[in-house]
Structures are given as structure tokens and as C-alpha cells.
């Protein structure tokens, strides 16, 4: 009996030691501070946005809070910046990390590190009933289309305008906004005919106002999505990657995506 107890104790100690070794290493510069500062646009529900009480909410918000918790129970300070200003703010050391829906693109990886946490796709939202019959990108020809400043969808639609022009068709007119809220408001009051955004944000607004919006062009251009960290902060990059790997292993990652109804976007 004593031998069994001793064996169990030894196994328990061994497991504890493994867990301790597996814990993410807190970067040296963060070991003596009690908070992490995150840059975010806070305007891409259901990933990052504010609730009625102006408190941050969303899948990526929850992920950022969990990362802070696992890196020594750090508090989190949010610095809200328009999406197009997120990379400059990070590079200017105004925050430790970009916690938003940041698509993993080669040109971004040239200047920052990206730790991926999900997939995302693009979509085009139209008024309920799709009065203009917009079901393909070609059908956007001649129409006013809202896009978010600095977004991937703007780049994609700019490129598609070149395709339309080469085919002898009139291009779409892109109308640039700084926030999703402004863009959807423009669509609601018919200032634009469609809005190009992410599938996640499109689904959120369609669910919030099913009598006003619907999907026009189905999901396209699937891409990895991540958190942005400066290249001169490799310890933080490694620690965040470690946390996300641990979350995938312990099941909390799948639970998080399911909570925000984007389980289909989880990493392979």
C-alpha cells in the first residue's frame, strides 16, 4: 500500500514537472510588469467590438485575455486604433500586440510576426432581398461598394476592378470607411449597394438584423488570421504561439470558437 502511494506520488510529481516545463516562458521584459497593452480596431464583431456598456467583447478579445492570464495573470489595457493604423501603432511600440482580425499576408510578415489563431474568408453583404441581383464579383460592376480602409477585401476588389476593365466592363466604385459600423450604416440607408467584409462580420450583422441584410457573394478567398507582434519581440511571439498550442491541446481553443459560432474557422 505504501509502495503504491509512493508510486502515485512520484507519478503525480512527474506530471507536475512536465506541466511546469510546458508552461509558456514569459518574456523577460514582461516579467516585472502587471499588464499587456493590446492594439485593436474594436470594430469587427464577433471577433473584436464593444458591448452596450462599452466593454470589449468577442472571440479575439477572449483569446487576448486568456493569453494574458497564461502569461502570469497579466491585466490587459486596450488601445483602440482604426484598422489602417494598427501596424504603425505596433511598430511605434504603442502596444505589445495587435489583437484583431489580422490576415496573414506576405507583405505584413515582412514587417511583423504573426501568430495564427483561425481562418477567415471574405464575403459581400447586400440589402435584404438582394435588389441589385449581386451574386458574383463581376456583378459588382458599376455599383457602389463599401470597404474598410486598409482591409484585405479592398485590395481584392481593387484587383477585380482591373479584371473588369480588361474585360471591357465598367469597374465598381469603392467607397472607403474607417469602421464596419459606418459601412453597414451606409448600406442600410442605401448610400452604397453592397459591403465587402469578412464572412464573420457579415454573418454577425445578418444575424443581428436579418430583415435588413443578407449575403450576396458567397465566401471566397480563405486566409489564415492571426495576432501581430513586433519582430524585435521574439520571446513574446514564442510565448503566444505556446499558449495557442496549449489551448488547442486542452480543448479550450475549440470551446472558444464554438462559443462565438465560428467553429468552422478553426485551424487545421
N, C-alpha and C positions, 0 to 999 in steps of 0.2 A: 504494500500500500504506500509506504514511504517512498519506495523507488518510483512508483507510478506518479506520485505527486511531484517528486523531484524532476521526473522526465517532462511532465506537463509544464512545470515552471520553466524548465530550460527551453522548451519549445516556445512558450509564450515570450520569454526574454529574447529568443532568437527572432521571432516575428516582429517584436517591438523594435529591435535593432534594425531589421530590414526596412520597417516603416520610417524610422528616423533617417536612414540613409537615403530613402526615396523622397524625402521631403525636398521641395524646391529650395535652392540656395538664394537667400535674399541678397540682392546686390549690395556691395559694401557701402555705397553712397546712401542707401536707404535704411541701413541697419539702425541708425540713430535718429531717424525721423519717424513721426507717427502718422503721416498721411501720404497718399499718392494724389497727384493732380492729373485729371483727365481732360483732354480737349474733345469736344463733341458739338455737332450741329444741333442736336436735340430736336430734330425735325424729320425723322424717318421712322414713324411708327410702322410695325410694332417693335422695332429694334431700339430706337432711342427717341424719346419725346417726353413731354411734361404731362402730368395728370392735372385734374381740376384744381388741385392745391399747389400747382407749380412744383411738384416733386418729380424728379427724374424717374421714368419707368421704361420697361421694355426688356427684351431678351439680352441685348448687348449691355444695357445698364446692369442687369442682374449678373452677367458674366464679369463685368468690371468689378463689381462689389465682391464677388466670390474670389477673384484673383487677389484683391487687396486683403481679404480675410486670410487666404492661404499664404500670403507673404508677410505674415506677422501681425495679423489683425489690424492692418492699417485703416485709418479713416480715408474717405475719398472727398476730394474737392473737385467740383465740376467747373470747367471754364467753357462757356458757351460761345462758339465762334461759327460764323457762316461756313458752309461746307468748303467753299473755294479757298478759305483762309486756314484750313486745318493743318496742311503740311507746312506752310510758312510759320505758323504758331509753334508747331512741334520743333522745327529746326531752330527757332529763336529761343528754345528752352522755356517757353511759357507753360509747358506741361510735360509730364513724364511719358504720356502715351496718348495716341488717338484712339478713343473708344467710340466707334461709329461703324457705319456700313461702308468700309473702305475696300474697294475692289482691288484684287491683287493683279496689278498690271506692270509690265516690264519697266516702263518709264518711272513708275513710283519706286520700284525696287532699286533703281539707280541711285536714289537719294535717301531712302529709309528702309528699315527692315519691316517685314510684315509677318505676323503670326496668324495663320488662318484658323477660323473657327466655324465656318459654314460655307455653303454655296449660295449664290443668288442668281436671279435671272432678270431680264428686262420685260417690260410689258407696256402697252399703250391703252390708257383708260379713255373712255368716251362717255357722253351723256347717256342716260338710260334709254334703251330702245335703239341706240346707235343710228341716229337720224341721217348721218352722212354716209353710212354704209362702209365704215373704215374697218377692214378685217385683215389687211396686209400692209406692209410698209409702203408699197407702191401706191396704195390707196390714199396715202397722206399727201400726195401731190396736190399743190395749190392751197392746202389747208393750213391754218394757224395751229401750231403745236407747242404747248408749253413744255419747257425743260428746266431742270435745276442747274444753276450756274456751277461749272466745274464738274458736272456729272458725266458718267460714262455714257449714258443714253444720249447726251448732247453730242458727244464725239461720234457715236454710231449713226445718229441721224444726219449729222454734217456729212459723213461719208456716204450715206444713202442719197443725199441730195446730189452728190456728184454722179452717182449711178443714174438717178432720174434725168439729170441734164444730158448725160451721154446718150441716154435712150430717147432724147428729144422730148421729154416730158417736163412740165413746169415743176420747180422744186417746191417743197413745203416751206412755210415761213416759221422759223423757230423763234419763240418768244421766251426770253430768259428771265427766270425768277430766282430769288435768293433762298426761298423756303418752299417746302411742299405745301404748306398751308396756303400761301399766296397763289401757288399754281392751281390748286384744286378750287380755290375761290374763283379764279379766273374762268375755269372750266364750268363751274356752277352757274355763273352769270353770263355765260356764252361769249366771253371775250376771246376765247380760243375754242377750237373744235375738238382738241384731244390733248392728252397729257402723257408724255413719256416718262416713266418712272420704273422703280423696281417692282417685281412681282409681289414682294412682301408688302410694300406700301400700297400698291394698287388693291391688293386683297383686303387690307385693313380699311381703306376708305369705302370700298364696295360693301363691306360688311357693316360699317358704321352708317352708311346712307344708301341702302340697296335700291331705294326709289329714285336716286339721283345719278348713280354711276354704274358702269359695267365694263368688263374687259372687252376691248375692241380687237387689238392684235394679240394673239396668244403669246405665252412665254417664249423668249428667244435669248440667245447669247448668254448661256450659263457660265458663271465665273466664280472662282474662289474669292471669299470675302474674309477680311482679317482686321487685326489691330495694328496700328502703326507705331513703331519705336525708332528712335534715332540710331544710326549706325555706330555712333560712339558710345552706345549703351548696351553692349553685347550681353552683359550679365542679366539685364532685365529681359532681353529677348529670350535668353535661355530659360529664365525662371518662368516667364509667361507660357512658353511652349511646354514646360514641365507641368504647370498647373492644368493646362488644357488636356494634355495626355493623361494625367491622373483622373481628371473628370470623365474622360471617355472610358477609362478603366473601371471607375467606381459606379458608373451609371448616372451620375448627376448631370452629365452633358446631355444625354438623351432625354432625361426628365425636363431639363431646361427648355430644349427646343419644342418638346411636346406641350409644355405649359403655354408657349406663345404660338402654338398651332403652325409651326414651320418644321415639323419633323422630317418632311421630305427634303429639306435643305441640309441635313446633317452630312458631315464629312464621310467619305467612303472608308 
